[in-house]
């Protein structure tokens, strides 16, 4: 699954860049709570980027279709969960506080994507053995 490997590496590289950006450029601009939100986004992006690499390693050991769907769900989760946290954390300096009612619900939807993706891997593993 070259796609899993490619996406996982891209998600991880982006997580490193966003983590460094948060630690250096945003430290003086964001309130401590907002910086903690940013860090949570980075953490979950890291976890699920590593998960995408795991999906690549599972290629050939588990059915391909659920792994592809799991990959899509993990990517959607990173975009919705981590992405919404990044935008919520920076809403004051960006002046986008009005987007909070739209962004707030994306975070738990991203979490549901994570859960569904890992649930698919669980089901595929149970059926394969």
N, CA, C and O atoms as a MOPAC input file, in Angstrom:
PM7 MOZYME 1SCF
protein

 N      0.84300 1    -1.19400 1     0.00000 1
 C      0.00000 1     0.00000 1     0.00000 1
 C      0.87800 1     1.24300 1     0.00000 1
 O      1.09100 1     1.87700 1     1.03400 1
 N      1.36900 1     1.56900 1    -1.15600 1
 C      2.23900 1     2.73200 1    -1.28800 1
 C      1.51500 1     4.00400 1    -0.84000 1
 O      2.12500 1     4.91900 1    -0.28800 1
 N      0.22000 1     4.04300 1    -1.08500 1
 C     -0.56300 1     5.22200 1    -0.71300 1
 C     -0.54800 1     5.44200 1     0.80200 1
 O     -0.40800 1     6.57800 1     1.25500 1
 N     -0.68800 1     4.38100 1     1.58300 1
 C     -0.64400 1     4.50000 1     3.04800 1
 C      0.70600 1     5.02400 1     3.50400 1
 O      0.78600 1     5.89000 1     4.37600 1
 N      1.75200 1     4.49800 1     2.91400 1
 C      3.09700 1     4.92400 1     3.27300 1
 C      3.31700 1     6.39200 1     2.91900 1
 O      3.86200 1     7.15800 1     3.71400 1
 N      2.89000 1     6.77000 1     1.72700 1
 C      3.04600 1     8.15900 1     1.27900 1
 C      2.24200 1     9.11300 1     2.15400 1
 O      2.76400 1    10.12800 1     2.61500 1
 N      0.96500 1     8.78700 1     2.38500 1
 C      0.12800 1     9.66100 1     3.20500 1
 C      0.62400 1     9.71600 1     4.64100 1
 O      0.65800 1    10.78500 1     5.25000 1
 N      1.00800 1     8.57000 1     5.18100 1
 C      1.52800 1     8.55500 1     6.54900 1
 C      2.76200 1     9.42700 1     6.69700 1
 O      2.87700 1    10.20100 1     7.64700 1
 N      3.68400 1     9.29700 1     5.75000 1
 C      4.90200 1    10.12300 1     5.80400 1
 C      4.57400 1    11.60400 1     5.66400 1
 O      5.17600 1    12.43500 1     6.34500 1
 N      3.63000 1    11.94700 1     4.79200 1
 C      3.24100 1    13.35500 1     4.62000 1
 C      2.57600 1    13.90000 1     5.87800 1
 O      2.84600 1    15.02900 1     6.28700 1
 N      1.70900 1    13.10200 1     6.48900 1
 C      1.04100 1    13.52800 1     7.72200 1
 C      2.07200 1    13.72400 1     8.82900 1
 O      1.98100 1    14.68400 1     9.59400 1
 N      3.04900 1    12.82600 1     8.92300 1
 C      4.07900 1    12.95000 1     9.95100 1
 C      4.99700 1    14.14200 1     9.70900 1
 O      5.32700 1    14.86900 1    10.64600 1
 N      5.40700 1    14.34700 1     8.47300 1
 C      6.26200 1    15.49500 1     8.17100 1
 C      5.54200 1    16.80400 1     8.49900 1
 O      6.13500 1    17.73200 1     9.05000 1
 N      4.26000 1    16.86000 1     8.15400 1
 C      3.46400 1    18.05400 1     8.45500 1
 C      3.31000 1    18.24200 1     9.95800 1
 O      3.32800 1    19.37000 1    10.45100 1
 N      3.15700 1    17.13500 1    10.68800 1
 C      3.03000 1    17.22100 1    12.14700 1
 C      4.30000 1    17.80100 1    12.76500 1
 O      4.22900 1    18.62100 1    13.68100 1
 N      5.45000 1    17.38100 1    12.27000 1
 C      6.71500 1    17.92600 1    12.78200 1
 C      6.77600 1    19.42800 1    12.52500 1
 O      7.13300 1    20.20300 1    13.41200 1
 N      6.42800 1    19.83100 1    11.30800 1
 C      6.46700 1    21.25900 1    10.95900 1
 C      5.48200 1    22.05600 1    11.81000 1
 O      5.82200 1    23.12800 1    12.31100 1
 N      4.26900 1    21.54100 1    11.97600 1
 C      3.26500 1    22.25700 1    12.76800 1
 C      3.63000 1    22.28000 1    14.25100 1
 O      3.35900 1    23.25900 1    14.94700 1
 N      4.23900 1    21.20600 1    14.72600 1
 C      4.70100 1    21.19400 1    16.11400 1
 C      5.78200 1    22.23500 1    16.35800 1
 O      5.75400 1    22.94800 1    17.36100 1
 N      6.73400 1    22.31800 1    15.43800 1
 C      7.80000 1    23.31900 1    15.56500 1
 C      7.23900 1    24.72800 1    15.44000 1
 O      7.65200 1    25.63100 1    16.16800 1
 N      6.30100 1    24.91800 1    14.51900 1
 C      5.67500 1    26.22600 1    14.35000 1
 C      4.95900 1    26.63900 1    15.63100 1
 O      5.06700 1    27.78500 1    16.06600 1
 N      4.23200 1    25.71100 1    16.23000 1
 C      3.52700 1    26.01700 1    17.47300 1
 C      4.48100 1    26.33700 1    18.60400 1
 O      4.25100 1    27.27300 1    19.37000 1
 N      5.55400 1    25.56300 1    18.71300 1
 C      6.50600 1    25.75400 1    19.81100 1
 C      7.29500 1    27.04500 1    19.68400 1
 O      7.67800 1    27.63700 1    20.69300 1
 N      7.54200 1    27.48900 1    18.46600 1
 C      8.40200 1    28.66400 1    18.28200 1
 C      7.62800 1    29.92100 1    17.87600 1
 O      7.77900 1    30.96600 1    18.50800 1
 N      6.82800 1    29.83300 1    16.86000 1
 C      6.16200 1    31.03100 1    16.33700 1
 C      4.90700 1    31.39500 1    17.10400 1
 O      4.57500 1    32.57400 1    17.22900 1
 N      4.20300 1    30.39100 1    17.62100 1
 C      2.91800 1    30.68600 1    18.27000 1
 C      3.01400 1    30.85800 1    19.78000 1
 O      2.07100 1    31.34300 1    20.40400 1
 N      4.12000 1    30.47500 1    20.36900 1
 C      4.25300 1    30.51200 1    21.82700 1
 C      3.92500 1    31.88700 1    22.40500 1
 O      3.24300 1    31.96700 1    23.42700 1
 N      4.37700 1    32.93700 1    21.80100 1
 C      4.10000 1    34.27600 1    22.32100 1
 C      2.77600 1    34.85600 1    21.86600 1
 O      2.31500 1    35.85100 1    22.42500 1
 N      2.15700 1    34.25500 1    20.86200 1
 C      0.90600 1    34.79000 1    20.31300 1
 C     -0.35600 1    34.18000 1    20.91700 1
 O     -1.40500 1    34.82300 1    20.94700 1
 N     -0.25700 1    32.95400 1    21.39100 1
 C     -1.44800 1    32.24900 1    21.85600 1
 C     -1.50500 1    32.17500 1    23.37300 1
 O     -0.47800 1    32.10000 1    24.04900 1
 N     -2.71400 1    32.19600 1    23.88700 1
 C     -2.93300 1    31.95300 1    25.31300 1
 C     -2.53700 1    30.51100 1    25.61000 1
 O     -2.54900 1    29.67600 1    24.70600 1
 N     -2.18600 1    30.20100 1    26.85700 1
 C     -1.78300 1    28.83300 1    27.19200 1
 C     -2.82300 1    27.77000 1    26.79900 1
 O     -2.45500 1    26.67700 1    26.36900 1
 N     -4.09900 1    28.08300 1    26.94200 1
 C     -5.14700 1    27.12800 1    26.57600 1
 C     -5.14800 1    26.87700 1    25.06400 1
 O     -5.32000 1    25.74200 1    24.61700 1
 N     -4.95600 1    27.93100 1    24.29200 1
 C     -4.92900 1    27.79600 1    22.83900 1
 C     -3.69500 1    27.02200 1    22.39200 1
 O     -3.76500 1    26.21600 1    21.46400 1
 N     -2.56700 1    27.26600 1    23.05200 1
 C     -1.34900 1    26.52600 1    22.71900 1
 C     -1.51700 1    25.04100 1    23.06600 1
 O     -1.01400 1    24.17600 1    22.34800 1
 N     -2.21400 1    24.74900 1    24.15200 1
 C     -2.50000 1    23.35100 1    24.50800 1
 C     -3.39300 1    22.70600 1    23.45100 1
 O     -3.21300 1    21.53500 1    23.11600 1
 N     -4.35200 1    23.46400 1    22.92600 1
 C     -5.20900 1    22.96000 1    21.83900 1
 C     -4.35200 1    22.61400 1    20.62000 1
 O     -4.52000 1    21.55600 1    20.01400 1
 N     -3.44900 1    23.50300 1    20.27500 1
 C     -2.55700 1    23.27800 1    19.13700 1
 C     -1.75100 1    21.98900 1    19.34900 1
 O     -1.65000 1    21.15600 1    18.44900 1
 N     -1.18400 1    21.84100 1    20.54400 1
 C     -0.37900 1    20.65000 1    20.84600 1
 C     -1.20800 1    19.36800 1    20.74800 1
 O     -0.71600 1    18.34000 1    20.28400 1
 N     -2.46400 1    19.43400 1    21.18600 1
 C     -3.33200 1    18.26100 1    21.07500 1
 C     -3.52300 1    17.89400 1    19.61000 1
 O     -3.48200 1    16.71500 1    19.25800 1
 N     -3.73000 1    18.88100 1    18.75900 1
 C     -3.85200 1    18.62100 1    17.33000 1
 C     -2.61200 1    17.94900 1    16.77700 1
 O     -2.70800 1    16.99900 1    16.00100 1
 N     -1.43900 1    18.44100 1    17.17800 1
 C     -0.17400 1    17.87000 1    16.71100 1
 C     -0.02900 1    16.43100 1    17.20900 1
 O      0.36300 1    15.54800 1    16.44600 1
 N     -0.33900 1    16.19200 1    18.47900 1
 C     -0.22300 1    14.84000 1    19.03900 1
 C     -1.07200 1    13.84400 1    18.26000 1
 O     -0.58300 1    12.79100 1    17.85100 1
 N     -2.33100 1    14.17400 1    18.05800 1
 C     -3.21600 1    13.25500 1    17.34900 1
 C     -2.80000 1    13.08400 1    15.89100 1
 O     -2.97600 1    12.01200 1    15.31300 1
 N     -2.25800 1    14.12500 1    15.30800 1
 C     -1.76100 1    13.99900 1    13.94000 1
 C     -0.58400 1    13.02000 1    13.91100 1
 O     -0.48100 1    12.19800 1    13.00000 1
 N      0.29200 1    13.10700 1    14.89600 1
 C      1.41600 1    12.16800 1    14.98000 1
 C      0.92100 1    10.73200 1    15.14500 1
 O      1.34600 1     9.83500 1    14.41800 1
 N      0.02200 1    10.52300 1    16.10300 1
 C     -0.46800 1     9.15900 1    16.36600 1
 C     -1.04100 1     8.53000 1    15.10500 1
 O     -0.75000 1     7.37900 1    14.78200 1
 N     -1.85100 1     9.29500 1    14.40500 1
 C     -2.55200 1     8.71700 1    13.26700 1
 C     -1.68500 1     8.67800 1    12.00500 1
 O     -1.94200 1     7.87500 1    11.10700 1
 N     -0.67500 1     9.52500 1    11.92800 1
 C      0.31200 1     9.37400 1    10.86300 1
 C      1.07500 1     8.06300 1    11.03400 1
 O      1.32600 1     7.34800 1    10.06400 1
 N      1.44100 1     7.75700 1    12.28100 1
 C      2.08500 1     6.47200 1    12.55800 1
 C      1.13000 1     5.32000 1    12.25500 1
 O      1.54500 1     4.26500 1    11.77600 1
 N     -0.14000 1     5.53500 1    12.53900 1
 C     -1.14200 1     4.52300 1    12.22000 1
 C     -1.22800 1     4.26300 1    10.72800 1
 O     -1.42200 1     3.12300 1    10.30600 1
 N     -1.09000 1     5.29400 1     9.93700 1
 C     -1.10300 1     5.11500 1     8.48400 1
 C      0.08800 1     4.27500 1     8.03100 1
 O     -0.03100 1     3.45900 1     7.11700 1
 N      1.22600 1     4.47800 1     8.67300 1
 C      2.38100 1     3.63900 1     8.35800 1
 C      2.11600 1     2.18800 1     8.76700 1
 O      2.53500 1     1.25800 1     8.07700 1
 N      1.42800 1     2.00400 1     9.87800 1
 C      1.04700 1     0.66500 1    10.29900 1
 C      0.15000 1     0.00000 1     9.25700 1
 O      0.30300 1    -1.18600 1     8.96300 1
 N     -0.77500 1     0.75900 1     8.70700 1
 C     -1.64400 1     0.20300 1     7.67000 1
 C     -0.82700 1    -0.24700 1     6.46300 1
 O     -1.13500 1    -1.26800 1     5.84800 1
 N      0.20300 1     0.50400 1     6.12500 1
 C      1.07500 1     0.09400 1     5.02700 1
 C      1.78200 1    -1.21700 1     5.36800 1
 O      1.95500 1    -2.07700 1     4.50400 1
 N      2.19000 1    -1.36300 1     6.62900 1
 C      2.87200 1    -2.58500 1     7.05100 1
 C      1.92600 1    -3.78900 1     7.07200 1
 O      2.36900 1    -4.92900 1     6.93500 1
 N      0.64900 1    -3.54100 1     7.24100 1
 C     -0.33800 1    -4.62200 1     7.28700 1
 C     -0.78000 1    -5.07900 1     5.90100 1
 O     -1.51500 1    -6.05800 1     5.77000 1
 N     -0.33500 1    -4.38000 1     4.88300 1
 C     -0.70700 1    -4.74700 1     3.51300 1
 C     -0.31000 1    -6.19600 1     3.22900 1
 O      0.82900 1    -6.59800 1     3.47100 1
 N     -1.24700 1    -6.95700 1     2.72300 1
 C     -1.00400 1    -8.35700 1     2.43500 1
 C     -1.32400 1    -9.27800 1     3.59800 1
 O     -1.46800 1   -10.48700 1     3.41700 1
 N     -1.43500 1    -8.71000 1     4.79000 1
 C     -1.76700 1    -9.51700 1     5.97100 1
 C     -3.24400 1    -9.43600 1     6.31900 1
 O     -3.80800 1   -10.34400 1     6.92900 1
 N     -3.85600 1    -8.33300 1     5.91900 1
 C     -5.28800 1    -8.11300 1     6.15000 1
 C     -5.92900 1    -7.75400 1     4.81800 1
 O     -5.24700 1    -7.29500 1     3.90200 1
 N     -7.24500 1    -7.96000 1     4.70500 1
 C     -7.91400 1    -7.61400 1     3.44500 1
 C     -7.68400 1    -6.15200 1     3.07200 1
 O     -7.71500 1    -5.26700 1     3.92700 1
 N     -7.45400 1    -5.91800 1     1.79100 1
 C     -7.08300 1    -4.58300 1     1.32100 1
 C     -8.22100 1    -3.56100 1     1.45000 1
 O     -7.98500 1    -2.41000 1     1.81800 1
 N     -9.43600 1    -3.97700 1     1.15100 1
 C    -10.55500 1    -3.02200 1     1.13700 1
 C    -10.76400 1    -2.32600 1     2.48900 1
 O    -10.85800 1    -1.09900 1     2.52000 1
 N    -10.84000 1    -3.06700 1     3.61100 1
 C    -10.99700 1    -2.35200 1     4.88200 1
 C     -9.79000 1    -1.48900 1     5.23400 1
 O     -9.93400 1    -0.44600 1     5.87200 1
 N     -8.59500 1    -1.92400 1     4.81800 1
 C     -7.41100 1    -1.09800 1     5.09200 1
 C     -7.46500 1     0.21500 1     4.32000 1
 O     -7.08800 1     1.26400 1     4.84400 1
 N     -7.93100 1     0.15700 1     3.08200 1
 C     -8.05600 1     1.39900 1     2.28900 1
 C     -9.08400 1     2.33900 1     2.91100 1
 O     -8.86100 1     3.54700 1     2.99800 1
 N    -10.20000 1     1.78100 1     3.33700 1
 C    -11.22800 1     2.59700 1     3.97200 1
 C    -10.73000 1     3.15400 1     5.30100 1
 O    -11.00000 1     4.30800 1     5.63400 1
 N    -10.00100 1     2.33500 1     6.06100 1
 C     -9.42700 1     2.80500 1     7.32300 1
 C     -8.45700 1     3.95500 1     7.07800 1
 O     -8.45000 1     4.93700 1     7.82100 1
 N     -7.64200 1     3.83400 1     6.04000 1
 C     -6.71200 1     4.90700 1     5.68700 1
 C     -7.46600 1     6.19400 1     5.39700 1
 O     -7.08400 1     7.26200 1     5.87500 1
 N     -8.53100 1     6.09900 1     4.61800 1
 C     -9.32700 1     7.28900 1     4.28800 1
 C     -9.93100 1     7.89400 1     5.54600 1
 O     -9.96500 1     9.11600 1     5.69500 1
 N    -10.41000 1     7.04300 1     6.45300 1
 C    -10.99900 1     7.54700 1     7.69500 1
 C     -9.95400 1     8.19900 1     8.59000 1
 O    -10.23200 1     9.22000 1     9.21800 1
 N     -8.75400 1     7.62400 1     8.65900 1
 C     -7.70200 1     8.24200 1     9.46500 1
 C     -7.29400 1     9.59100 1     8.89000 1
 O     -7.07800 1    10.54800 1     9.63300 1
 N     -7.19100 1     9.66500 1     7.57600 1
 C     -6.84900 1    10.94800 1     6.95000 1
 C     -7.95800 1    11.97300 1     7.19600 1
 O     -7.67400 1    13.12500 1     7.52500 1
 N     -9.21000 1    11.56200 1     7.04000 1
 C    -10.33500 1    12.46600 1     7.31800 1
 C    -10.30800 1    12.90300 1     8.77700 1
 O    -10.60100 1    14.05700 1     9.09000 1
 N     -9.95700 1    11.98300 1     9.66500 1
 C     -9.86600 1    12.32300 1    11.08400 1
 C     -8.78500 1    13.35100 1    11.36000 1
 O     -8.99400 1    14.28300 1    12.13600 1
 N     -7.62800 1    13.18900 1    10.72800 1
 C     -6.54400 1    14.17200 1    10.90700 1
 C     -6.99700 1    15.53600 1    10.41900 1
 O     -6.79600 1    16.54500 1    11.09500 1
 N     -7.60600 1    15.56500 1     9.24700 1
 C     -8.04000 1    16.85200 1     8.69300 1
 C     -9.11000 1    17.50000 1     9.56600 1
 O     -9.04200 1    18.69600 1     9.84900 1
 N    -10.10000 1    16.71100 1     9.99500 1
 C    -11.20000 1    17.27700 1    10.77900 1
 C    -10.78600 1    17.55000 1    12.22200 1
 O    -11.01300 1    18.64700 1    12.73200 1
 N    -10.18200 1    16.56200 1    12.88600 1
 C     -9.84500 1    16.71300 1    14.30000 1
 C     -8.69500 1    17.69400 1    14.49200 1
 O     -8.85400 1    18.74500 1    15.11300 1
 N     -7.53300 1    17.33400 1    13.94700 1
 C     -6.36300 1    18.19900 1    14.13800 1
 C     -6.55100 1    19.53600 1    13.43200 1
 O     -6.22800 1    20.58500 1    13.98900 1
 N     -7.06900 1    19.50200 1    12.21800 1
 C     -7.28000 1    20.75300 1    11.47800 1
 C     -8.18600 1    21.72300 1    12.21000 1
 O     -7.90300 1    22.91900 1    12.26700 1
 N     -9.28100 1    21.21200 1    12.77300 1
 C    -10.18800 1    22.11000 1    13.50200 1
 C     -9.51700 1    22.65100 1    14.75800 1
 O     -9.72900 1    23.80800 1    15.12200 1
 N     -8.70400 1    21.82100 1    15.42900 1
 C     -7.99900 1    22.31800 1    16.61100 1
 C     -6.99100 1    23.39900 1    16.25100 1
 O     -6.83800 1    24.37400 1    16.98700 1
 N     -6.29600 1    23.23600 1    15.11700 1
 C     -5.35300 1    24.26900 1    14.69400 1
 C     -6.08600 1    25.58700 1    14.43900 1
 O     -5.63700 1    26.65600 1    14.85400 1
 N     -7.20800 1    25.48600 1    13.75800 1
 C     -7.97100 1    26.70400 1    13.44800 1
 C     -8.61300 1    27.30600 1    14.70000 1
 O     -8.66200 1    28.52700 1    14.84500 1
 N     -9.09700 1    26.46500 1    15.59100 1
 C     -9.67800 1    26.97300 1    16.83600 1
 C     -8.61400 1    27.62400 1    17.71600 1
 O     -8.87000 1    28.65100 1    18.34500 1
 N     -7.42700 1    27.03200 1    17.76200 1
 C     -6.34800 1    27.58600 1    18.58900 1
 C     -5.89300 1    28.94900 1    18.10800 1
 O     -5.48600 1    29.78700 1    18.91100 1
 N     -5.95800 1    29.17600 1    16.81400 1
 C     -5.44300 1    30.43600 1    16.24000 1
 C     -6.55500 1    31.42200 1    15.87400 1
 O     -6.29900 1    32.40600 1    15.17900 1
 N     -7.76300 1    31.17500 1    16.32500 1
 C     -8.87600 1    32.04200 1    15.91600 1
 C     -8.72900 1    33.48200 1    16.41300 1
 O     -9.17300 1    34.40700 1    15.73300 1
 N     -8.12200 1    33.69100 1    17.57500 1
 C     -7.97100 1    35.07100 1    18.07500 1
 C     -6.95700 1    35.84000 1    17.23300 1
 O     -7.29400 1    36.91500 1    16.73900 1
 N     -5.71500 1    35.34000 1    17.04000 1
 C     -4.78500 1    36.12100 1    16.21200 1
 C     -5.21800 1    36.23700 1    14.75000 1
 O     -4.88400 1    37.20800 1    14.07100 1
 N     -5.97200 1    35.23000 1    14.27000 1
 C     -6.44700 1    35.29800 1    12.88200 1
 C     -7.72800 1    36.11600 1    12.74000 1
 O     -8.11400 1    36.47400 1    11.62700 1
 N     -8.38600 1    36.41200 1    13.85600 1
 C     -9.64300 1    37.15800 1    13.81100 1
 C    -10.79100 1    36.34900 1    13.24200 1
 O    -11.69500 1    36.90100 1    12.61500 1
 N    -10.75900 1    35.04200 1    13.45700 1
 C    -11.80000 1    34.16500 1    12.89400 1
 C    -12.70000 1    33.56500 1    13.98100 1
 O    -13.18400 1    32.44200 1    13.84000 1
 N    -12.91900 1    34.30900 1    15.05000 1
 C    -13.75300 1    33.81400 1    16.14300 1
 C    -15.15500 1    33.44600 1    15.66600 1
 O    -15.79000 1    32.56600 1    16.24700 1
 N    -15.64100 1    34.09800 1    14.62700 1
 C    -16.97100 1    33.81700 1    14.10200 1
 C    -17.11000 1    32.42000 1    13.52300 1
 O    -18.22500 1    31.92800 1    13.34700 1
 N    -15.98900 1    31.77800 1    13.22500 1
 C    -16.02600 1    30.41700 1    12.68000 1
 C    -16.14100 1    29.34700 1    13.76700 1
 O    -16.31400 1    28.16800 1    13.45800 1
 N    -16.04600 1    29.74800 1    15.03000 1
 C    -16.06600 1    28.78100 1    16.12500 1
 C    -17.28500 1    27.85700 1    16.08200 1
 O    -17.11900 1    26.65500 1    16.28900 1
 N    -18.50000 1    28.35200 1    15.82400 1
 C    -19.64000 1    27.42700 1    15.77600 1
 C    -19.54600 1    26.40900 1    14.63800 1
 O    -20.13900 1    25.33400 1    14.72700 1
 N    -18.82600 1    26.72500 1    13.59400 1
 C    -18.64400 1    25.78100 1    12.49000 1
 C    -17.50900 1    24.80200 1    12.75900 1
 O    -17.59800 1    23.62100 1    12.42200 1
 N    -16.44300 1    25.30600 1    13.36800 1
 C    -15.26100 1    24.47400 1    13.60200 1
 C    -15.42800 1    23.54400 1    14.78900 1
 O    -14.93400 1    22.41600 1    14.76200 1
 N    -16.11300 1    23.99500 1    15.82800 1
 C    -16.28000 1    23.19500 1    17.04200 1
 C    -16.80300 1    21.79400 1    16.78500 1
 O    -16.24400 1    20.83900 1    17.32300 1
 N    -17.85500 1    21.62600 1    15.98500 1
 C    -18.38200 1    20.27500 1    15.72900 1
 C    -17.45800 1    19.40000 1    14.88500 1
 O    -17.61300 1    18.17800 1    14.88200 1
 N    -16.51100 1    19.98700 1    14.17500 1
 C    -15.59800 1    19.17200 1    13.35900 1
 C    -14.66200 1    18.32500 1    14.21500 1
 O    -14.26300 1    17.23500 1    13.80600 1
 N    -14.31500 1    18.81500 1    15.38800 1
 C    -13.37300 1    18.09100 1    16.23300 1
 C    -13.91700 1    16.71800 1    16.62100 1
 O    -13.22900 1    15.72000 1    16.40700 1
 N    -15.13000 1    16.62500 1    17.18700 1
 C    -15.63100 1    15.28600 1    17.52000 1
 C    -15.92500 1    14.42800 1    16.28500 1
 O    -15.83200 1    13.20300 1    16.35400 1
 N    -16.27600 1    15.04900 1    15.16900 1
 C    -16.47000 1    14.26500 1    13.94300 1
 C    -15.15600 1    13.62900 1    13.50100 1
 O    -15.13200 1    12.48800 1    13.03900 1
 N    -14.07500 1    14.37100 1    13.64600 1
 C    -12.75400 1    13.80800 1    13.35300 1
 C    -12.42700 1    12.65000 1    14.28200 1
 O    -11.86900 1    11.63600 1    13.86100 1
 N    -12.78300 1    12.81300 1    15.55400 1
 C    -12.58100 1    11.72500 1    16.50900 1
 C    -13.37400 1    10.48400 1    16.12800 1
 O    -12.88700 1     9.36300 1    16.27200 1
 N    -14.58400 1    10.68300 1    15.64400 1
 C    -15.38900 1     9.54900 1    15.18200 1
 C    -14.74300 1     8.87300 1    13.97300 1
 O    -14.79700 1     7.65000 1    13.84100 1
 N    -14.14000 1     9.65900 1    13.10400 1
 C    -13.41700 1     9.06900 1    11.96600 1
 C    -12.26500 1     8.20400 1    12.45600 1
 O    -12.03800 1     7.11700 1    11.92500 1
 N    -11.53200 1     8.67700 1    13.47100 1
 C    -10.44700 1     7.87900 1    14.03600 1
 C    -10.98600 1     6.54900 1    14.57700 1
 O    -10.44700 1     5.48100 1    14.28600 1
 N    -12.05100 1     6.63700 1    15.36300 1
 C    -12.63400 1     5.43800 1    15.97300 1
 C    -13.10800 1     4.47200 1    14.89100 1
 O    -12.85500 1     3.27000 1    14.97900 1
 N    -13.78600 1     4.98300 1    13.88500 1
 C    -14.28800 1     4.12100 1    12.80800 1
 C    -13.14100 1     3.47200 1    12.03800 1
 O    -13.21600 1     2.29500 1    11.68600 1
 N    -12.08800 1     4.23000 1    11.77600 1
 C    -10.93300 1     3.67400 1    11.06800 1
 C    -10.29200 1     2.53400 1    11.83600 1
 O    -10.01000 1     1.47800 1    11.27100 1
 N    -10.06200 1     2.74700 1    13.12500 1
 C     -9.46000 1     1.68600 1    13.93200 1
 C    -10.42800 1     0.52800 1    14.13700 1
 O    -10.00700 1    -0.62200 1    14.26000 1
 N    -11.72000 1     0.82600 1    14.17400 1
 C    -12.71500 1    -0.23600 1    14.25300 1
 C    -12.67300 1    -1.13500 1    13.02700 1
 O    -12.81500 1    -2.35300 1    13.13900 1
 N    -12.48100 1    -0.54000 1    11.86900 1
 C    -12.35100 1    -1.32900 1    10.63900 1
 C    -11.12300 1    -2.22700 1    10.68000 1
 O    -11.17500 1    -3.37800 1    10.24600 1
 N    -10.03200 1    -1.70800 1    11.19400 1
 C     -8.82700 1    -2.52200 1    11.31100 1
 C     -9.09100 1    -3.68200 1    12.27200 1
 O     -8.67000 1    -4.81100 1    12.01600 1
 N     -9.77500 1    -3.41000 1    13.35700 1
 C    -10.12900 1    -4.45400 1    14.31700 1
 C    -10.96600 1    -5.54800 1    13.65300 1
 O    -10.67700 1    -6.73500 1    13.80600 1
 N    -11.99900 1    -5.14700 1    12.92200 1
 C    -12.85400 1    -6.12700 1    12.24300 1
 C    -12.07800 1    -6.92800 1    11.19900 1
 O    -12.25100 1    -8.14200 1    11.08500 1
 N    -11.22700 1    -6.24700 1    10.44400 1
 C    -10.43100 1    -6.94300 1     9.43000 1
 C     -9.49200 1    -7.94400 1    10.09600 1
 O     -9.30000 1    -9.04600 1     9.58300 1
 N     -8.91400 1    -7.57800 1    11.21700 1
 C     -8.00200 1    -8.47900 1    11.93400 1
 C     -8.75700 1    -9.69100 1    12.48400 1
 O     -8.26500 1   -10.81800 1    12.42100 1
 N     -9.94100 1    -9.45300 1    13.01600 1
 C    -10.76000 1   -10.54900 1    13.56600 1
 C    -11.17400 1   -11.52500 1    12.46600 1
 O    -11.19900 1   -12.73500 1    12.68900 1
 N    -11.48900 1   -11.01800 1    11.31200 1
 C    -11.93700 1   -11.87300 1    10.21000 1
 C    -10.77300 1   -12.61000 1     9.56000 1
 O    -10.95900 1   -13.69900 1     9.01600 1
 N     -9.59000 1   -12.03900 1     9.60900 1
 C     -8.42700 1   -12.64000 1     8.95600 1
 C     -7.84000 1   -13.79600 1     9.77700 1
 O     -7.10400 1   -14.62800 1     9.24600 1
 N     -8.16900 1   -13.84000 1    11.06900 1
 C     -7.54600 1   -14.87300 1    11.92100 1
 C     -8.55600 1   -15.73200 1    12.55300 1
 O     -8.20900 1   -16.64800 1    13.29800 1

